[in-house]
Amino acid sequence: MSGAQSPSFWSEVAAWRADGVGMRRRLRSVALLAVVLGAADLAVARLVPHNAAYDHHRSAGWAALSIGVFLFVAALSLVPSRLLATGCGLQAGGTLGNLLWALDHHLVVSNSFVLRGSDSGVAFTLGDVFVLVGILVIVAGSIRMTIRHRHRLPQSTVAVRLYRRLAVACRR
């Protein structure tokens, strides 16, 4: 290698390869997890009987938003964290299962499971569970990354500067 690149360049490259796993590998992991979990959701939806009264009707906007979720988790999985990539795979898998089912059934998602309370209940799919668990894992991964890289966070944000300015103005 030529000496043209500074050591800081290589430290930045290494920072984007957390845990020895590169971006391509994380993207492949997210895609594989999404396909497997989406297929599991579709299999459960086909095998478990469901009541049409619990179906959720979706719109074209929901379908577009679901595609936006895929793009978001693909971008988020580039952050160097296996935990974050796992959450992205869970999120994408649940979204994929619900989206494919809805597209195949005229934008209607059939809920395979119902938890009933005394006078009401909650209907959901396995994909919904994957989405919720994915959100929790993404939050945990984001917190972990923030703590791990807190030295890179700005020391002064707009809110902090505004607070300081207001505090000084109030003392006058």
PyMOL commands that set and color helices and strands:
alter all, ss='L'
color gray80, all
select helices_A, chain A and resi 7-15+18-20+23-47+52-54+60-76+82-104+126-148+150-152+158-171
alter helices_A, ss='H'
color red, helices_A
select strands_A, chain A and resi 56-57+108-109+113-116+121-124
alter strands_A, ss='S'
color yellow, strands_A
deselect
rebuild
show_as cartoon
